């Protein structure tokens, strides 16, 4: 399973904040020890630039919304 830092406040955050977090996350994803920690729990590092991450989140939200609708799942 690829690791994605979806907890990072991409949408609505100041550009400088997004760029700083993007840089720090990509530094972590370049660290072999961190990558091994991810592997140890069944994850894989997937560094993305801030813009690419934003597009990934948009596509993923649409995909999951469609799957939830098809499944008939309802919020309680």
BAKOLMI-988971 format. One record per atom (N, C-alpha, C): residue number from 0; residue in one letter; chain; atom name; z negated, y negated, x. Coordinates in steps of 0.1 Angstrom, whole numbers, plus 5000, padded with zeros to 4 digits. Atoms other than C-alpha are relative to their C-alpha. Layout:
BEGIN
<NUM, "A", "A", "CA", <Z, Y, X>>
...
***
This chain:
BEGIN
<0, "X", "A", "N", <5000, 5012, 5008>>
<0, "X", "A", "CA", <5000, 5000, 5000>>
<0, "X", "A", "C", <5000, 4988, 5009>>
<1, "X", "A", "N", <5000, 5013, 4992>>
<1, "X", "A", "CA", <5010, 4966, 5015>>
<1, "X", "A", "C", <4988, 4991, 4996>>
<2, "X", "A", "N", <5010, 5010, 5002>>
<2, "X", "A", "CA", <4982, 4941, 5019>>
<2, "X", "A", "C", <5006, 4987, 4997>>
<3, "X", "A", "N", <4996, 5014, 5003>>
<3, "X", "A", "CA", <4988, 4908, 5002>>
<3, "X", "A", "C", <4988, 4992, 4996>>
<4, "X", "A", "N", <5012, 5008, 5002>>
<4, "X", "A", "CA", <4964, 4880, 5003>>
<4, "X", "A", "C", <5002, 4992, 4987>>
<5, "X", "A", "N", <4998, 5007, 5013>>
<5, "X", "A", "CA", <4968, 4871, 4966>>
<5, "X", "A", "C", <4989, 4991, 4996>>
<6, "X", "A", "N", <5011, 5009, 5003>>
<6, "X", "A", "CA", <4934, 4855, 4966>>
<6, "X", "A", "C", <5002, 4986, 5006>>
<7, "X", "A", "N", <4997, 5014, 4994>>
<7, "X", "A", "CA", <4949, 4826, 4987>>
<7, "X", "A", "C", <5005, 4991, 4989>>
<8, "X", "A", "N", <4996, 5009, 5010>>
<8, "X", "A", "CA", <4953, 4796, 4965>>
<8, "X", "A", "C", <5013, 4993, 5003>>
<9, "X", "A", "N", <4986, 5005, 4997>>
<9, "X", "A", "CA", <4991, 4791, 4969>>
<9, "X", "A", "C", <5004, 4989, 4990>>
<10, "X", "A", "N", <4995, 5009, 5010>>
<10, "X", "A", "CA", <4999, 4774, 4936>>
<10, "X", "A", "C", <4990, 4989, 4997>>
<11, "X", "A", "N", <5008, 5012, 5003>>
<11, "X", "A", "CA", <4986, 4739, 4931>>
<11, "X", "A", "C", <4991, 4996, 5012>>
<12, "X", "A", "N", <5008, 5004, 4988>>
<12, "X", "A", "CA", <4970, 4737, 4966>>
<12, "X", "A", "C", <5008, 4990, 5008>>
<13, "X", "A", "N", <4994, 5009, 4991>>
<13, "X", "A", "CA", <4977, 4709, 4990>>
<13, "X", "A", "C", <5008, 5007, 5011>>
<14, "X", "A", "N", <4991, 4994, 4991>>
<14, "X", "A", "CA", <5006, 4717, 5013>>
<14, "X", "A", "C", <4993, 5003, 5014>>
<15, "X", "A", "N", <5007, 4998, 4987>>
<15, "X", "A", "CA", <4984, 4713, 5044>>
<15, "X", "A", "C", <4991, 5012, 5000>>
<16, "X", "A", "N", <5009, 4989, 5001>>
<16, "X", "A", "CA", <4959, 4738, 5031>>
<16, "X", "A", "C", <5008, 5013, 5000>>
<17, "X", "A", "N", <4992, 4988, 5000>>
<17, "X", "A", "CA", <4986, 4763, 5023>>
<17, "X", "A", "C", <5006, 5004, 5014>>
<18, "X", "A", "N", <4994, 4998, 4986>>
<18, "X", "A", "CA", <5002, 4759, 5058>>
<18, "X", "A", "C", <4989, 5005, 5009>>
<19, "X", "A", "N", <5011, 4996, 4991>>
<19, "X", "A", "CA", <4968, 4763, 5075>>
<19, "X", "A", "C", <4996, 5015, 4996>>
<20, "X", "A", "N", <5003, 4986, 5004>>
<20, "X", "A", "CA", <4959, 4795, 5055>>
<20, "X", "A", "C", <5011, 5009, 5004>>
<21, "X", "A", "N", <4988, 4992, 4996>>
<21, "X", "A", "CA", <4994, 4808, 5061>>
<21, "X", "A", "C", <4999, 5004, 5014>>
<22, "X", "A", "N", <5001, 4998, 4986>>
<22, "X", "A", "CA", <4990, 4804, 5098>>
<22, "X", "A", "C", <4989, 5009, 5004>>
<23, "X", "A", "N", <5011, 4992, 4997>>
<23, "X", "A", "CA", <4956, 4819, 5099>>
<23, "X", "A", "C", <5002, 5015, 4996>>
<24, "X", "A", "N", <4997, 4987, 5005>>
<24, "X", "A", "CA", <4966, 4849, 5078>>
<24, "X", "A", "C", <5010, 5007, 5009>>
<25, "X", "A", "N", <4990, 4994, 4992>>
<25, "X", "A", "CA", <4996, 4855, 5099>>
<25, "X", "A", "C", <4995, 5003, 5014>>
<26, "X", "A", "N", <5006, 4996, 4987>>
<26, "X", "A", "CA", <4975, 4854, 5131>>
<26, "X", "A", "C", <4992, 5013, 4998>>
<27, "X", "A", "N", <5008, 4988, 5002>>
<27, "X", "A", "CA", <4952, 4880, 5116>>
<27, "X", "A", "C", <5009, 5012, 4999>>
<28, "X", "A", "N", <4991, 4988, 5002>>
<28, "X", "A", "CA", <4982, 4902, 5106>>
<28, "X", "A", "C", <5007, 5003, 5013>>
<29, "X", "A", "N", <4994, 4997, 4987>>
<29, "X", "A", "CA", <4994, 4900, 5143>>
<29, "X", "A", "C", <4989, 5006, 5009>>
<30, "X", "A", "N", <5011, 4995, 4992>>
<30, "X", "A", "CA", <4960, 4913, 5155>>
<30, "X", "A", "C", <5000, 5016, 4998>>
<31, "X", "A", "N", <5000, 4985, 5001>>
<31, "X", "A", "CA", <4962, 4951, 5163>>
<31, "X", "A", "C", <4987, 5006, 4994>>
<32, "X", "A", "N", <5013, 4995, 5005>>
<32, "X", "A", "CA", <4925, 4956, 5155>>
<32, "X", "A", "C", <5000, 4998, 4985>>
<33, "X", "A", "N", <5000, 5002, 5015>>
<33, "X", "A", "CA", <4929, 4940, 5120>>
<33, "X", "A", "C", <5010, 5009, 4993>>
<34, "X", "A", "N", <4990, 4991, 5005>>
<34, "X", "A", "CA", <4961, 4960, 5114>>
<34, "X", "A", "C", <4994, 5014, 4999>>
<35, "X", "A", "N", <5006, 4986, 5000>>
<35, "X", "A", "CA", <4942, 4992, 5123>>
<35, "X", "A", "C", <4989, 5001, 4989>>
<36, "X", "A", "N", <5010, 5000, 5011>>
<36, "X", "A", "CA", <4913, 4982, 5099>>
<36, "X", "A", "C", <5007, 5001, 4987>>
<37, "X", "A", "N", <4992, 4999, 5013>>
<37, "X", "A", "CA", <4939, 4978, 5071>>
<37, "X", "A", "C", <5005, 5015, 4999>>
<38, "X", "A", "N", <4995, 4986, 5000>>
<38, "X", "A", "CA", <4954, 5012, 5080>>
<38, "X", "A", "C", <4989, 5010, 4997>>
<39, "X", "A", "N", <5012, 4991, 5002>>
<39, "X", "A", "CA", <4919, 5028, 5080>>
<39, "X", "A", "C", <4997, 5001, 4985>>
<40, "X", "A", "N", <5003, 5000, 5014>>
<40, "X", "A", "CA", <4916, 5019, 5043>>
<40, "X", "A", "C", <5012, 5002, 4991>>
<41, "X", "A", "N", <4988, 4997, 5007>>
<41, "X", "A", "CA", <4951, 5028, 5034>>
<41, "X", "A", "C", <5009, 4989, 4996>>
<42, "X", "A", "N", <4991, 5012, 5003>>
<42, "X", "A", "CA", <4968, 4994, 5035>>
<42, "X", "A", "C", <5009, 4998, 5012>>
<43, "X", "A", "N", <4990, 5004, 4989>>
<43, "X", "A", "CA", <4997, 4980, 5056>>
<43, "X", "A", "C", <5001, 4985, 5000>>
<44, "X", "A", "N", <4998, 5014, 4999>>
<44, "X", "A", "CA", <5000, 4945, 5068>>
<44, "X", "A", "C", <5014, 4996, 4997>>
<45, "X", "A", "N", <4987, 5005, 5004>>
<45, "X", "A", "CA", <5029, 4925, 5054>>
<45, "X", "A", "C", <5000, 4985, 5001>>
<46, "X", "A", "N", <5000, 5014, 4999>>
<46, "X", "A", "CA", <5031, 4890, 5069>>
<46, "X", "A", "C", <5012, 4993, 4993>>
<47, "X", "A", "N", <4989, 5007, 5006>>
<47, "X", "A", "CA", <5051, 4865, 5049>>
<47, "X", "A", "C", <4997, 4985, 5002>>
<48, "X", "A", "N", <5002, 5014, 5000>>
<48, "X", "A", "CA", <5057, 4828, 5052>>
<48, "X", "A", "C", <4996, 4995, 4986>>
<49, "X", "A", "N", <5005, 5005, 5013>>
<49, "X", "A", "CA", <5041, 4806, 5025>>
<49, "X", "A", "C", <5010, 5000, 4989>>
<50, "X", "A", "N", <4990, 5001, 5011>>
<50, "X", "A", "CA", <5073, 4801, 5006>>
<50, "X", "A", "C", <5004, 5014, 4995>>
<51, "X", "A", "N", <4997, 4987, 5004>>
<51, "X", "A", "CA", <5082, 4838, 5007>>
<51, "X", "A", "C", <4989, 5007, 4992>>
<52, "X", "A", "N", <5011, 4995, 5008>>
<52, "X", "A", "CA", <5047, 4847, 4995>>
<52, "X", "A", "C", <5000, 4995, 4986>>
<53, "X", "A", "N", <5000, 5006, 5013>>
<53, "X", "A", "CA", <5050, 4823, 4966>>
<53, "X", "A", "C", <5011, 5007, 4991>>
<54, "X", "A", "N", <4989, 4993, 5007>>
<54, "X", "A", "CA", <5083, 4839, 4956>>
<54, "X", "A", "C", <4996, 5015, 4996>>
<55, "X", "A", "N", <5005, 4986, 5003>>
<55, "X", "A", "CA", <5067, 4874, 4959>>
<55, "X", "A", "C", <4991, 5000, 4988>>
<56, "X", "A", "N", <5009, 5000, 5011>>
<56, "X", "A", "CA", <5039, 4864, 4936>>
<56, "X", "A", "C", <5007, 4997, 4987>>
<57, "X", "A", "N", <4992, 5002, 5013>>
<57, "X", "A", "CA", <5063, 4850, 4910>>
<57, "X", "A", "C", <5007, 5012, 4995>>
<58, "X", "A", "N", <4993, 4988, 5003>>
<58, "X", "A", "CA", <5084, 4881, 4911>>
<58, "X", "A", "C", <4991, 5011, 4995>>
<59, "X", "A", "N", <5010, 4990, 5003>>
<59, "X", "A", "CA", <5054, 4904, 4910>>
<59, "X", "A", "C", <4994, 4997, 4986>>
<60, "X", "A", "N", <5006, 5004, 5013>>
<60, "X", "A", "CA", <5039, 4885, 4880>>
<60, "X", "A", "C", <5009, 5004, 4989>>
<61, "X", "A", "N", <4990, 4996, 5011>>
<61, "X", "A", "CA", <5071, 4890, 4860>>
<61, "X", "A", "C", <5001, 5015, 4999>>
<62, "X", "A", "N", <4999, 4985, 5000>>
<62, "X", "A", "CA", <5073, 4927, 4870>>
<62, "X", "A", "C", <4988, 5006, 4993>>
<63, "X", "A", "N", <5012, 4994, 5006>>
<63, "X", "A", "CA", <5037, 4934, 4860>>
<63, "X", "A", "C", <4999, 4996, 4985>>
<64, "X", "A", "N", <5000, 5004, 5014>>
<64, "X", "A", "CA", <5040, 4914, 4828>>
<64, "X", "A", "C", <5009, 5009, 4991>>
<65, "X", "A", "N", <4991, 4991, 5007>>
<65, "X", "A", "CA", <5070, 4935, 4818>>
<65, "X", "A", "C", <4994, 5014, 4998>>
<66, "X", "A", "N", <5006, 4986, 5001>>
<66, "X", "A", "CA", <5052, 4968, 4826>>
<66, "X", "A", "C", <4988, 5000, 4990>>
<67, "X", "A", "N", <5011, 5000, 5009>>
<67, "X", "A", "CA", <5021, 4958, 4807>>
<67, "X", "A", "C", <5005, 4999, 4985>>
<68, "X", "A", "N", <4994, 5001, 5013>>
<68, "X", "A", "CA", <5042, 4948, 4777>>
<68, "X", "A", "C", <5006, 5014, 4995>>
<69, "X", "A", "N", <4994, 4987, 5003>>
<69, "X", "A", "CA", <5061, 4982, 4778>>
<69, "X", "A", "C", <4989, 5010, 4998>>
<70, "X", "A", "N", <5011, 4990, 5002>>
<70, "X", "A", "CA", <5028, 5001, 4781>>
<70, "X", "A", "C", <4993, 4999, 4987>>
<71, "X", "A", "N", <5007, 5003, 5013>>
<71, "X", "A", "CA", <5015, 4985, 4749>>
<71, "X", "A", "C", <4985, 4997, 5002>>
<72, "X", "A", "N", <5014, 5004, 4997>>
<72, "X", "A", "CA", <4982, 4976, 4767>>
<72, "X", "A", "C", <4997, 4987, 4993>>
<73, "X", "A", "N", <5005, 5012, 5007>>
<73, "X", "A", "CA", <4962, 4950, 4748>>
<73, "X", "A", "C", <4987, 4996, 5007>>
<74, "X", "A", "N", <5013, 5005, 4995>>
<74, "X", "A", "CA", <4934, 4928, 4761>>
<74, "X", "A", "C", <4989, 5002, 4989>>
<75, "X", "A", "N", <5010, 4998, 5010>>
<75, "X", "A", "CA", <4901, 4935, 4744>>
<75, "X", "A", "C", <4990, 4988, 5001>>
***
